[in-house]
Amino acid sequence: MPENVNGNEELATLAAVGRALTRTLEPAELAGEALAELLPALGLDLGAVYLLQGEEFVLVAQRGLSPEFARAAARHPKDHPILGQVVRTGNPIATDGFASPHAIREGIKHAVYFPLIAKGSPLGVLAVGHRSGRNLTPKELVLLEAAVVQFGLALGQAEAHREAMELLERHKFLVENEFVGIYVVQDGRLAYVNAGFCRMSGYAKEELLGRDPLELVHPEDRERVRESLARRLRGETAPPSYRFRGLRKDGSIAHVEVFAQRITYGGQPAVQGILHDVTWEAEAERLRKSLLEVAGEILAAGDVGHILRRVAQAIVDHSPFQRAAVSLYDLTAEPPLAGPVVQVYSAGLTPAEERELLAQGGLSPQHRQAAFHERFRISCSYYIPHDEVPWEPTVGIPGRASQDGWHPDDFLFIPLRGKRGIIGHISVDDPTTPRAPTLGMLEPLEVFADLAAVAVERAAELEELRRHKEWLRGAFRIAQELTRYPTLNELVQGVLDILKRELRYEYGMVLLADGDGLLVAAADSSLPGRRFGVGHRFPLDQGIIGWVVEHREPALINDVAHDPRYVIGHPDVRSELAVPIQLGPELIGVLNIESTVRNRFRIEDQEFLSTVASLLAVAIDVLRTREELKQIAIHDPLTGLYNRRYLTEVIERELERSRRYGHPLTFLMLDLDHFRTVNNRFGHKRGDEVLREISDLLVKNVRSADMVFRYGGDEFMVLMPETGGRAEEVVARLREAVREWSESSGFDFEIGISVGMSVWRPADGRRVEDVLEEADHRMYLDKGYRLGHPG
């Protein structure tokens, strides 16, 4: 405001602001009117009003701000550094330093923030400013503070008006609400009744006005009601509320609770009462007791199906609903709410209705998601009026009867809430009570549903425990069977024998990983002309089996004709089940069974086959480990030749064969010449290399039936079954091979072999020890002659 503005003009400005604040009682409009008067009067071009709403400051009116800035500054938290401080301290704050990019772009140079207060409570903040850079004068600040006080008072008035209107609306709602009965008794007659009273009694308004109210009271309760009316009319103290039994027009009894007081009506004393129908509360108590008795029974039950069947029947027997269906979701799904319905039991349905319900397969997860929406929630249940049903009319079974407040196509779901969330639901309809579901009606059913969920989960756990025990017994039996097979071929064929006993299928095979493919190691078929038998090789990326290899997951195919991965092995095959055989990260193979029947295999079959595959993987690993240990036990670790310990076992076996067939058994004892020189001059590492190279020469230059042993140090033994006089040829070949090797070895001395030969014949009757000693003696004789010092 210019400095030369006098006091009269200031008063005129305040008067204009005051008039603006009387034009409306709506806060946002009030703010707009105040800014429209204040800013021009003070020569300011920017203004904003923020009101506290919950934990935020909300911009309700602004003047002179760009739309972009207004959008960016529309909301601020309650702890905003400026707005929050103004409200906390109750003091205005002036600032001319703005770091916000939005404020900088807006060109704001100076701003002052004033608290808006009414009845001592903060309501918000008024902010004014300009882009010119000048500061407000003391007179302008005083004028602003006076206007802010006016504005705060106006906002307080608006808030009071809003509260009064809300109170008036609540009173109007209370009076006109059909669910609450209101009456006035004057001179012993009904002088006023609302729609709720008419609904409760069943009479029309014109049938009630002027009537003695005691005619609507049960004869046994009339004296108590008459006395209560009389005491209130006399102004005496009486209980604010009491209960009695009322008589409806149709002769039925309604339990009601009345809140009554003395009033003046039309200038004369009267009694006003508010009636609340508590009939359902009495029914709810009876229902609660009945359902708790049933709950004790189902909690002791151990069969899920029995529990679900009993729950459905109990609701029909004891609640106001004449039909009920209980659906249980797949408890193995995560969460069960997202799984399919696995069991449905009903009560109160006709056989045709029950068949139709079961044919639908239960409410799908998508439909459940729509049904269990917050907008349909009542207490812990979900009530869907017929005109808001979020799915097609073919879902569910149509109701049979219509009541006041209940349509035949309404839905009411009471969830079964377990440890893992909603595990199922109870669907009820055809109520006998003429009202929509209320909290009082639902509470006993919800408690019963919670107890039913506990019983179902407990029974399911017991069933799972029993199945697990059976599984353990079966797995132990199969594991024992698998340990009896001594070889891999017998093991894989034995697995198919076990599967044939436990599962129904027409073709089965065990495929083992073999390089870059899978090899059929065992097969069992009752189908003629099957394409794939033992020895057939599959690429790793072929068919359903290849998919199992790639994903390391089971594959259950109900109809192979609709699966593009299937490779036809027989034209009659319709379903297939394949599981990986793996031990940790190692894929050993695939276990595969096929059937000529569609949908032959179930998830339980998949679990069983996976268990067998796991046991088979362990059995195969045991066989491999056993074979590796055996090889380690009978082979020399340096040369890879058979060791001396294994020689004893082989000799006994070969002697027995020689006795049986009358064939000779030849022993060659060999010793390297000059081997010590190698160790002395070139070291033991080179000596080990020589031993390995000589060992390879020996194996390559004996017959395939001959066996080479490392006897000790640089000594070797060759065992030659059924030699037939050809042992000398083998000896000559060995000497020549070693000589050639020695010439190319780079040594400046010759390494050769000294050989001692001895033959055991069945008819000789000699001990094998004598034969070995003879071979050893001849070997030393040969070494002496060859090295020039015969012994």
Disulfide bonds with the S-S distance in Angstrom:
none
